[in-house]
Amino acid sequence: MIKRILQEVKEYKKSSFLAPIFMVGEVVLEISLPFLMSFIIDKGVSQGDMTEVTKYGLLMIAAAFGSLFCGAMSGKCAAYASAGFAKNLRRAMFYNIQDFSFHNIDRFSTAGLVTRLMTDVTNIQNAYQMVLRMCVRAPLTLICAMAMTFVINAELSMVFLYAIAFLGIVLIFIMKFAHPIFLQVFNKYDDLNASVQENITNMRVVKAYVKEDYEISKFNKASYNIYRMFKKAENILIFNSPAMQLSMYASILAISWLGARMIVGGSMTTGELMSMMTYTTNILMSLMMLSMIFVMLSMSFASVQRIDEVLDEKSDIVSPTQAVTEVKDGSIDFHHVSFAYSADQEADSLEDIDLHIRSGETIGILGGTGSGKSSFVQLIPRLYDVTKGSLCVGGVDVKEYDLDVLRNQVSMVLQNNVLFSGTIKDNLRWGNPNASDEEMLQACRLAQADEFIQRFPDGYDTHIEQGGSNVSGGQKQRLCIARALLKNPKILILDDSTSAVDTRTDYLIRKAFCEDIPDITKLIISQRISSIEDADRILVLDDGKINGVGTHAELLKTNKIYQEVYRTQQVKGGDEDAD
């Protein structure tokens, strides 16, 4: 897991190597200062020899400036390496997410992925920078300072061993109990982000139903859960500070008392005691830094686990080795296909679908909520894989196609129409980056979008806000249809994509499809019979099974579900006409 994460250091290995090297130089030069000071006192001040004072003083100045330079360079390299590491981690995660199938995406919430890309990566970035500097500085300072104290007085240095043993026990206790809590905290962050994202995305609905207080209450609950978990973790972490203070002051008192006795006994000089006291501070500060590192690593390790989950997730839908790179035509063949979203699902979403669609045919699809309409069409571009049976496009099993080739020939307008921030032209060219202005105009005319676009002051250069919030639902649907047409696909799927347009516009879209793109296979999901009654065949789905297939006239005679929907809509239409 750690090895996989560290692979993203990549081009920042040099900076990652130089940061600890410079830190070694800083520590060595810094550690030499108290030792040089003891010479100034014992060989210069005590002896009244200014030459010795000057010599060792100049050495101390040189060491101080050298330490300053090494520290600055270490900080620069560590900052550069950690920021680059974070950039690579985010890129690796984002690239991997782009390859996810719908099944993979279903495993992670949107808020959870955002938290991993932002909060968790930032935690790892901070931890990595600390590792490059503090994880070198603290142990090295500890080792060097301990070595110097043993050089000065081995007997007195034993005090530190007891302090280190005590702090080690405290840190093991903190790590053991704090890490699981931090893992829970970041999961709670997912809930908080989900609450905020849902509220902002659906702000219009919240205000329409006057649910501000409810949303505030939901946010407060999610926020309080994070506060509660952090408080629980902090109640464990607080043991670190008093344990550190206890060790520090106990060590200082013990060394002061024992050192004073040794000076009186003549086994130690004043300069050596002063050096010991300075090294005592260095050692104890190193121990404090080590305790902080352990706390930070405990927190970041939880983030490492969460990021590794995303990087470890591999798409279960990939192109085969010897992939077919050409879709011959728009024919679609379902050979006794069954499909379930997960293995533990009680019943299949689609069951034993056996249907053969000719290239260029228009198929209407009707069914109630949960009947499997969207599942049916999502199998065609291989957004999901069939569970049983086989599905062929252009006479070839979809599993044998290169994914990009297949999906470029299957243009799909989903139920949730999505527009991206940018101009109308930018959004349309998602369908074809190289589309000419004339091709865009033609696609928009077919989708009945050109008329309202021309009414905008900036026409096709009109800026679309995030999510298409500055256009109506019907306008958004027509822009998405135009975008799909620009791909010039062999198969066009409209998943209830004209529900927000009026019946006249719906008729004009169907008429344009029939006259201008007769060779494209068209699958049209709709709840309105008027939108599909002119189709070559109409497929009626019920509870994941085919309930009927035929023309409008045939189904009116033979299919009860179709008859019932038709009568209901006719009565509703009659009432509206009477009004």
C-alpha positions as CSV (number, residue, x, y, z in Angstrom):
1,M,0.0,0.0,0.0
2,I,2.7,2.5,1.0
3,K,4.8,1.3,-1.9
4,R,2.0,2.0,-4.4
5,I,1.5,5.5,-3.0
6,L,5.2,6.3,-3.1
7,Q,5.3,5.4,-6.8
8,E,3.7,8.8,-7.5
9,V,6.8,10.6,-6.3
10,K,8.2,10.1,-9.8
11,E,10.1,13.2,-11.1
12,Y,10.4,14.6,-7.6
13,K,12.8,11.8,-6.4
14,K,15.8,14.2,-6.7
15,S,14.2,16.8,-4.4
16,S,13.0,14.0,-2.1
17,F,16.6,12.8,-1.8
18,L,18.2,16.3,-1.4
19,A,15.8,17.4,1.3
20,P,17.0,14.9,3.9
21,I,20.7,15.3,2.8
22,F,20.5,19.0,3.5
23,M,18.8,18.2,6.8
24,V,21.7,16.0,7.8
25,G,24.0,18.9,7.1
26,E,21.9,21.2,9.2
27,V,21.7,18.8,12.1
28,V,25.4,18.0,12.2
29,L,26.4,21.7,12.1
30,E,23.8,22.6,14.7
31,I,24.9,19.8,17.0
32,S,28.5,21.0,16.8
33,L,27.6,24.4,18.3
34,P,27.2,23.4,22.0
35,F,30.4,21.3,21.7
36,L,32.3,24.4,20.3
37,M,30.8,26.5,23.1
38,S,32.2,24.2,25.7
39,F,35.7,24.8,24.2
40,I,35.2,28.5,24.3
41,I,34.3,28.3,28.0
42,D,36.9,25.7,29.1
43,K,39.8,26.7,26.8
44,G,39.1,30.4,26.3
45,V,37.1,32.0,29.1
46,S,38.4,29.8,31.9
47,Q,42.0,30.2,30.7
48,G,41.6,33.9,29.8
49,D,42.8,33.1,26.2
50,M,41.0,35.4,23.7
51,T,42.7,33.7,20.8
52,E,40.9,30.5,21.6
53,V,37.7,32.4,22.1
54,T,38.0,34.1,18.7
55,K,39.0,30.8,17.0
56,Y,36.1,28.8,18.3
57,G,33.8,31.8,18.0
58,L,34.5,32.1,14.2
59,L,33.9,28.3,13.9
60,M,30.6,28.7,15.6
61,I,29.6,31.5,13.3
62,A,30.6,29.5,10.2
63,A,28.6,26.5,11.6
64,A,25.6,28.6,12.3
65,F,25.5,30.1,8.8
66,G,26.1,26.6,7.3
67,S,23.3,25.2,9.3
68,L,21.0,28.1,8.2
69,F,21.8,27.5,4.5
70,C,21.2,23.7,4.8
71,G,18.0,24.2,6.7
72,A,16.6,26.6,4.0
73,M,17.6,24.3,1.2
74,S,16.0,21.3,2.9
75,G,12.8,23.2,3.4
76,K,12.7,24.3,-0.2
77,C,13.4,20.8,-1.5
78,A,10.9,19.2,0.8
79,A,8.1,21.8,-0.1
80,Y,8.8,21.2,-3.8
81,A,8.8,17.4,-3.5
82,S,5.7,17.2,-1.3
83,A,3.7,19.6,-3.5
84,G,4.7,17.6,-6.6
85,F,3.9,14.3,-4.8
86,A,0.4,15.6,-4.0
87,K,-0.1,16.8,-7.6
88,N,0.8,13.3,-8.9
89,L,-1.4,11.6,-6.4
90,R,-4.4,13.7,-7.4
91,R,-3.6,13.1,-11.1
92,A,-3.2,9.3,-10.6
93,M,-6.5,9.1,-8.7
94,F,-8.4,11.3,-11.3
95,Y,-7.0,9.3,-14.2
96,N,-8.0,6.1,-12.6
97,I,-11.5,7.4,-11.9
98,Q,-11.9,8.3,-15.6
99,D,-11.4,4.6,-16.4
100,F,-14.0,3.4,-13.9
101,S,-17.1,1.7,-15.2
102,F,-20.5,2.6,-13.8
103,H,-20.2,-0.3,-11.5
104,N,-16.9,1.0,-10.1
105,I,-18.3,4.5,-9.7
106,D,-21.3,3.0,-7.8
107,R,-18.8,1.8,-5.1
108,F,-17.7,5.3,-4.2
109,S,-19.9,8.4,-3.4
110,T,-19.1,11.6,-5.2
111,A,-18.5,13.3,-1.9
112,G,-16.1,10.5,-0.8
113,L,-14.0,10.8,-4.0
114,V,-13.8,14.6,-3.5
115,T,-12.7,14.2,0.1
116,R,-10.0,11.7,-1.0
117,L,-8.8,14.1,-3.8
118,M,-8.6,17.1,-1.5
119,T,-8.5,16.5,2.2
120,D,-6.7,13.1,2.2
121,V,-4.1,14.1,-0.4
122,T,-3.4,17.3,1.6
123,N,-2.9,15.2,4.8
124,I,-0.4,13.0,2.9
125,Q,1.3,16.0,1.4
126,N,1.9,17.5,4.9
127,A,3.0,14.1,6.2
128,Y,5.4,13.6,3.3
129,Q,7.0,17.0,3.9
130,M,7.3,16.2,7.6
131,V,8.9,12.9,6.7
132,L,11.5,14.5,4.5
133,R,12.5,16.9,7.2
134,M,11.4,16.1,10.7
135,C,11.7,12.3,10.2
136,V,15.4,12.9,9.4
137,R,16.0,15.8,11.7
138,A,14.4,14.4,14.9
139,P,16.1,10.9,14.9
140,L,19.4,12.3,13.6
141,T,19.4,15.1,16.2
142,L,18.5,12.6,18.9
143,I,21.3,10.2,17.9
144,C,24.0,12.9,17.5
145,A,23.0,14.7,20.7
146,M,23.0,11.4,22.6
147,A,26.4,10.5,21.1
148,M,27.8,13.8,22.2
149,T,26.4,13.4,25.7
150,F,28.0,10.0,26.0
151,V,31.3,11.5,24.8
152,I,31.0,14.2,27.5
153,N,29.7,11.9,30.3
154,A,28.4,8.4,29.8
155,E,27.0,8.0,33.3
156,L,24.9,11.2,33.2
157,S,23.6,10.3,29.7
158,M,21.8,7.2,31.1
159,V,19.0,9.6,32.3
160,F,17.9,10.0,28.6
161,L,17.4,6.3,28.1
162,Y,14.8,6.2,30.8
163,A,13.0,9.2,29.3
164,I,13.0,7.6,25.8
165,A,11.6,4.4,27.2
166,F,8.8,6.2,29.0
167,L,7.9,8.3,25.9
168,G,8.0,5.2,23.7
169,I,5.3,3.5,25.8
170,V,3.1,6.6,25.7
171,L,3.4,6.9,21.9
172,I,2.6,3.2,21.3
173,F,-0.6,3.8,23.4
174,I,-1.5,6.9,21.4
175,M,-0.9,5.2,18.0
176,K,-2.9,2.1,18.9
177,F,-6.1,4.0,19.9
178,A,-5.9,7.1,17.8
179,H,-5.5,5.6,14.3
180,P,-8.9,3.8,14.1
181,I,-10.6,7.0,15.2
182,F,-9.0,9.1,12.5
183,L,-10.1,6.6,9.9
184,Q,-13.7,7.1,11.1
185,V,-13.2,10.8,11.1
186,F,-12.4,10.9,7.3
187,N,-15.4,8.7,6.6
188,K,-17.5,11.3,8.4
189,Y,-15.9,14.0,6.2
190,D,-17.5,12.1,3.3
191,D,-21.0,12.5,4.9
192,L,-20.4,16.2,5.5
193,N,-19.3,16.9,1.9
194,A,-22.3,14.9,0.7
195,S,-24.6,17.1,2.7
196,V,-23.0,20.3,1.4
197,Q,-22.9,19.1,-2.2
198,E,-26.5,17.9,-2.1
199,N,-27.7,21.2,-0.6
200,I,-25.9,23.5,-3.0
201,T,-26.8,21.4,-6.1
202,N,-30.5,21.4,-5.1
203,M,-30.7,24.8,-3.6
204,R,-33.7,25.7,-5.8
205,V,-35.7,22.7,-4.5
206,V,-34.6,23.6,-0.9
207,K,-35.9,27.1,-1.2
208,A,-39.1,26.0,-3.0
209,Y,-40.0,23.7,-0.2
210,V,-38.8,26.1,2.6
211,K,-36.4,23.4,3.9
212,E,-33.5,25.6,4.9
213,D,-34.0,24.7,8.6
214,Y,-34.0,21.0,7.8
215,E,-30.9,21.3,5.7
216,I,-29.1,23.3,8.4
217,S,-30.1,20.6,10.9
218,K,-28.7,17.9,8.7
219,F,-25.5,19.9,8.2
220,N,-25.1,20.5,11.9
221,K,-25.6,16.8,12.6
222,A,-22.8,15.8,10.1
223,S,-20.5,18.6,11.4
224,Y,-21.1,17.5,15.0
225,N,-20.2,13.9,14.2
226,I,-16.8,15.1,12.9
227,Y,-16.4,17.3,16.0
228,R,-17.3,14.4,18.3
229,M,-14.8,12.0,16.6
230,F,-12.0,14.6,16.6
231,K,-12.7,15.3,20.2
232,K,-12.4,11.6,21.0
233,A,-9.1,11.4,19.1
234,E,-7.8,14.6,20.8
235,N,-8.7,13.1,24.3
236,I,-6.1,10.4,23.4
237,L,-3.6,12.8,21.8
238,I,-3.5,15.1,24.9
239,F,-1.5,12.4,26.8
240,N,1.4,13.3,24.5
241,S,2.0,16.8,25.9
242,P,2.1,16.1,29.6
243,A,4.2,13.0,29.0
244,M,6.6,15.1,27.1
245,Q,6.7,17.9,29.7
246,L,7.2,15.3,32.5
247,S,10.1,13.7,30.6
248,M,11.7,17.1,29.9
249,Y,11.6,18.6,33.4
250,A,12.5,15.3,35.1
251,S,15.5,15.0,32.8
252,I,16.6,18.6,33.4
253,L,16.3,18.2,37.2
254,A,18.1,14.9,37.2
255,I,21.0,16.2,35.1
256,S,21.2,19.5,37.0
257,W,21.3,17.7,40.4
258,L,23.7,14.9,39.3
259,G,25.9,17.3,37.2
260,A,26.3,19.7,40.1
261,R,27.4,16.8,42.3
262,M,30.0,15.8,39.6
263,I,31.3,19.3,39.3
264,V,31.8,19.5,43.1
265,G,33.4,16.0,43.0
266,G,35.7,17.2,40.2
267,S,34.6,14.6,37.6
268,M,33.0,17.2,35.4
269,T,33.7,20.8,34.2
270,T,31.3,23.7,34.1
271,G,31.6,23.9,30.3
272,E,30.7,20.2,30.0
273,L,27.6,20.7,32.2
274,M,26.5,23.6,30.0
275,S,26.9,21.5,26.9
276,M,25.0,18.7,28.6
277,M,22.1,21.1,29.3
278,T,22.1,22.3,25.7
279,Y,22.1,18.7,24.4
280,T,19.4,17.9,26.9
281,T,17.2,20.5,25.2
282,N,18.1,19.1,21.8
283,I,17.3,15.6,22.8
284,L,14.0,16.5,24.4
285,M,13.0,18.7,21.5
286,S,13.8,15.7,19.2
287,L,11.6,13.5,21.3
288,M,8.8,16.1,21.1
289,M,9.2,16.2,17.3
290,L,9.1,12.4,17.1
291,S,5.9,12.4,19.1
292,M,4.3,14.9,16.7
293,I,5.5,12.9,13.7
294,F,3.8,9.8,15.1
295,V,0.6,11.7,15.6
296,M,0.7,13.1,12.1
297,L,1.6,9.7,10.6
298,S,-1.3,8.1,12.5
299,M,-3.7,10.6,10.9
300,S,-2.1,10.4,7.4
301,F,-2.0,6.6,7.4
302,A,-5.8,6.7,7.5
303,S,-5.7,8.9,4.4
304,V,-3.2,6.6,2.7
305,Q,-5.7,3.7,3.2
306,R,-8.5,5.7,1.6
307,I,-6.4,6.9,-1.4
308,D,-5.1,3.3,-1.9
309,E,-8.7,2.1,-2.2
310,V,-9.2,4.4,-5.2
311,L,-5.9,3.6,-6.8
312,D,-6.4,-0.1,-6.2
313,E,-9.9,0.0,-7.8
314,K,-9.5,-1.3,-11.4
315,S,-12.2,-1.0,-14.0
316,D,-14.1,-4.3,-14.5
317,I,-14.8,-3.2,-18.1
318,V,-11.7,-2.9,-20.3
319,S,-10.9,-3.3,-24.0
320,P,-9.7,-6.8,-25.0
321,T,-6.1,-7.4,-26.2
322,Q,-7.1,-8.0,-29.8
323,A,-10.0,-5.5,-29.9
324,V,-12.3,-4.9,-32.9
325,T,-11.8,-1.3,-34.1
326,E,-14.7,-0.8,-36.4
327,V,-18.5,-1.0,-35.9
328,K,-19.9,-2.2,-39.2
329,D,-23.5,-1.0,-38.6
330,G,-26.1,-0.1,-36.0
331,S,-27.7,-3.5,-35.6
332,I,-28.3,-4.6,-32.0
333,D,-28.8,-8.2,-30.9
334,F,-29.8,-9.2,-27.4
335,H,-29.3,-13.0,-27.0
336,H,-31.1,-14.0,-23.8
337,V,-29.5,-11.3,-21.8
338,S,-29.9,-11.0,-18.0
339,F,-28.3,-8.2,-15.9
340,A,-27.9,-7.4,-12.2
341,Y,-26.1,-4.4,-10.7
342,S,-24.4,-6.6,-8.0
343,A,-24.0,-10.3,-7.2
344,D,-26.0,-10.0,-4.0
345,Q,-29.0,-8.4,-5.7
346,E,-32.1,-10.5,-5.0
347,A,-33.6,-10.2,-8.5
348,D,-32.1,-9.3,-11.9
349,S,-32.8,-5.9,-13.2
350,L,-33.2,-7.4,-16.7
351,E,-34.1,-11.0,-17.3
352,D,-33.9,-13.1,-20.4
353,I,-34.0,-10.2,-22.9
354,D,-34.0,-11.7,-26.5
355,L,-34.4,-8.9,-29.1
356,H,-33.0,-8.2,-32.5
357,I,-32.9,-4.6,-33.8
358,R,-32.0,-3.9,-37.5
359,S,-29.6,-1.1,-38.4
360,G,-31.5,2.1,-39.0
361,E,-34.6,1.0,-37.1
362,T,-36.3,3.2,-34.6
363,I,-37.3,1.5,-31.4
364,G,-39.5,3.1,-28.8
365,I,-39.2,1.8,-25.2
366,L,-42.0,2.1,-22.7
367,G,-42.2,0.9,-19.1
368,G,-42.9,2.0,-15.6
369,T,-40.4,3.1,-13.0
370,G,-38.0,0.3,-12.2
371,S,-38.9,-1.7,-15.3
372,G,-35.3,-1.7,-16.5
373,K,-35.4,0.8,-19.4
374,S,-32.2,2.6,-18.5
375,S,-30.4,-0.6,-17.6
376,F,-31.5,-1.9,-21.1
377,V,-29.8,0.9,-23.0
378,Q,-26.8,1.3,-20.8
379,L,-25.7,-2.2,-21.7
380,I,-25.3,-1.3,-25.4
381,P,-22.3,1.1,-25.1
382,R,-21.0,-1.3,-22.4
383,L,-21.4,1.1,-19.5
384,Y,-22.3,-2.1,-17.6
385,D,-21.6,-5.7,-18.7
386,V,-24.3,-8.3,-19.1
387,T,-24.6,-10.9,-16.4
388,K,-25.8,-13.7,-18.6
389,G,-26.2,-14.1,-22.4
390,S,-24.5,-11.9,-24.9
391,L,-25.1,-8.5,-26.6
392,C,-23.9,-7.8,-30.1
393,V,-23.6,-4.5,-32.0
394,G,-22.9,-4.6,-35.7
395,G,-22.8,-8.4,-35.4
396,V,-19.9,-8.4,-32.9
397,D,-20.1,-9.0,-29.2
398,V,-19.6,-5.7,-27.4
399,K,-17.0,-7.3,-25.2
400,E,-14.8,-7.7,-28.3
401,Y,-14.8,-4.0,-29.2
402,D,-12.3,-1.4,-28.2
403,L,-14.3,0.7,-25.7
404,D,-13.5,4.0,-27.3
405,V,-14.5,2.8,-30.7
406,L,-17.8,1.3,-29.5
407,R,-18.8,4.3,-27.4
408,N,-17.9,6.7,-30.2
409,Q,-20.5,4.9,-32.3
410,V,-23.2,4.8,-29.6
411,S,-24.3,8.3,-28.8
412,M,-26.3,8.4,-25.6
413,V,-28.4,11.2,-24.0
414,L,-28.9,10.2,-20.4
415,Q,-31.9,11.0,-18.2
416,N,-29.9,13.6,-16.2
417,N,-28.8,16.0,-18.9
418,V,-25.5,17.6,-18.0
419,L,-24.0,20.8,-19.5
420,F,-20.6,22.0,-18.5
421,S,-19.5,25.6,-17.8
422,G,-18.3,27.2,-21.0
423,T,-19.9,28.5,-24.2
424,I,-22.7,26.6,-26.1
425,K,-20.0,25.8,-28.8
426,D,-17.8,24.3,-26.1
427,N,-20.6,22.1,-24.9
428,L,-21.6,21.0,-28.4
429,R,-18.0,20.1,-29.4
430,W,-18.0,17.5,-26.6
431,G,-19.7,15.4,-29.2
432,N,-17.1,16.2,-31.9
433,P,-14.0,18.4,-31.1
434,N,-13.4,19.0,-34.8
435,A,-17.0,19.9,-35.7
436,S,-17.4,22.9,-38.0
437,D,-19.8,25.7,-37.4
438,E,-22.0,24.4,-40.2
439,E,-22.1,20.9,-38.6
440,M,-23.1,22.4,-35.2
441,L,-25.9,24.4,-36.9
442,Q,-27.2,21.3,-38.6
443,A,-27.2,19.3,-35.4
444,C,-28.9,22.1,-33.5
445,R,-31.6,22.4,-36.3
446,L,-32.3,18.7,-36.0
447,A,-32.6,18.9,-32.2
448,Q,-34.7,22.1,-32.5
449,A,-32.2,24.1,-30.5
450,D,-31.0,26.6,-33.2
451,E,-34.1,28.7,-32.8
452,F,-33.6,29.5,-29.1
453,I,-29.8,29.8,-29.4
454,Q,-30.2,32.5,-32.1
455,R,-32.4,34.5,-29.7
456,F,-29.5,34.7,-27.2
457,P,-27.5,38.0,-27.5
458,D,-24.3,36.0,-28.0
459,G,-25.8,33.2,-30.0
460,Y,-23.5,30.1,-30.0
461,D,-21.0,32.0,-27.9
462,T,-23.4,32.3,-25.0
463,H,-21.8,31.2,-21.7
464,I,-23.4,28.3,-20.0
465,E,-23.2,28.4,-16.2
466,Q,-22.1,25.3,-14.2
467,G,-24.7,22.6,-14.6
468,G,-26.6,24.6,-17.2
469,S,-28.4,26.6,-14.6
470,N,-29.0,29.6,-16.9
471,V,-31.0,27.6,-19.5
472,S,-34.4,25.8,-19.1
473,G,-34.8,22.1,-18.8
474,G,-36.2,21.8,-22.3
475,Q,-33.3,23.9,-23.8
476,K,-30.8,21.8,-21.9
477,Q,-32.3,18.6,-23.3
478,R,-32.2,19.9,-26.9
479,L,-28.5,21.0,-26.5
480,C,-27.6,17.5,-25.2
481,I,-29.4,15.9,-28.2
482,A,-27.5,18.2,-30.6
483,R,-24.3,17.3,-28.8
484,A,-25.0,13.6,-29.3
485,L,-25.9,14.1,-33.0
486,L,-22.5,15.8,-33.6
487,K,-20.8,12.4,-33.0
488,N,-22.4,11.1,-36.1
489,P,-23.0,7.8,-34.4
490,K,-24.4,4.5,-35.8
491,I,-26.7,4.2,-32.7
492,L,-28.5,7.1,-31.0
493,I,-30.1,6.5,-27.5
494,L,-32.4,9.0,-26.0
495,D,-33.2,8.1,-22.4
496,D,-36.4,10.1,-21.7
497,S,-34.5,13.0,-23.2
498,T,-37.5,15.0,-24.5
499,S,-39.6,14.9,-21.3
500,A,-39.1,18.7,-20.7
501,V,-40.0,19.8,-24.2
502,D,-43.5,20.6,-25.5
503,T,-45.3,18.1,-27.7
504,R,-44.9,20.3,-30.9
505,T,-41.1,20.4,-30.4
506,D,-41.1,16.7,-29.6
507,Y,-42.9,16.1,-32.9
508,L,-40.4,18.3,-34.9
509,I,-37.4,16.4,-33.4
510,R,-38.9,13.0,-34.3
511,K,-39.8,14.3,-37.8
512,A,-36.2,15.6,-38.3
513,F,-34.8,12.2,-37.1
514,C,-37.0,10.3,-39.6
515,E,-36.2,12.5,-42.6
516,D,-32.5,13.5,-42.0
517,I,-30.9,10.5,-40.2
518,P,-32.8,7.4,-41.4
519,D,-29.6,5.2,-41.3
520,I,-29.0,5.8,-37.6
521,T,-30.5,3.2,-35.2
522,K,-32.6,5.1,-32.7
523,L,-33.7,3.9,-29.3
524,I,-36.1,6.3,-27.6
525,I,-37.2,5.8,-24.0
526,S,-40.3,7.9,-23.2
527,Q,-43.2,8.0,-20.8
528,R,-45.3,9.7,-23.5
529,I,-46.8,7.4,-26.1
530,S,-47.0,10.4,-28.5
531,S,-43.1,10.4,-28.5
532,I,-42.8,6.8,-29.7
533,E,-46.0,5.9,-31.5
534,D,-44.3,6.5,-34.9
535,A,-41.4,4.1,-34.1
536,D,-40.9,1.0,-36.3
537,R,-41.4,-1.1,-33.2
538,I,-42.2,-0.4,-29.5
539,L,-40.7,-2.4,-26.7
540,V,-42.8,-2.7,-23.5
541,L,-40.7,-3.6,-20.4
542,D,-42.2,-4.7,-17.1
543,D,-40.2,-5.7,-14.1
544,G,-37.1,-6.3,-16.2
545,K,-38.8,-8.6,-18.7
546,I,-40.1,-8.0,-22.2
547,N,-43.9,-7.7,-21.9
548,G,-44.6,-6.9,-25.5
549,V,-43.0,-5.9,-28.8
550,G,-44.7,-4.5,-31.9
551,T,-46.0,-1.4,-33.6
552,H,-48.3,1.2,-32.0
553,A,-51.3,-0.4,-33.7
554,E,-50.3,-3.9,-32.8
555,L,-49.7,-3.1,-29.1
556,L,-53.1,-1.3,-28.8
557,K,-54.7,-4.6,-29.8
558,T,-52.5,-7.1,-27.8
559,N,-50.7,-5.5,-24.9
560,K,-52.6,-4.6,-21.7
561,I,-49.9,-2.3,-20.2
562,Y,-49.7,-0.4,-23.4
563,Q,-53.4,-0.1,-23.7
564,E,-53.7,1.2,-20.1
565,V,-51.0,3.8,-20.6
566,Y,-52.6,4.9,-23.8
567,R,-56.0,5.3,-22.3
568,T,-54.6,7.2,-19.3
569,Q,-52.8,9.6,-21.5
570,Q,-55.7,10.0,-23.9
571,V,-58.1,10.9,-21.0
572,K,-55.5,13.3,-19.7
573,G,-55.1,14.9,-23.1
574,G,-58.9,15.1,-23.5
575,D,-59.2,16.9,-20.2
576,E,-56.5,19.4,-21.2
577,D,-58.2,20.1,-24.5
578,A,-61.5,20.7,-22.7
579,D,-59.8,23.3,-20.5
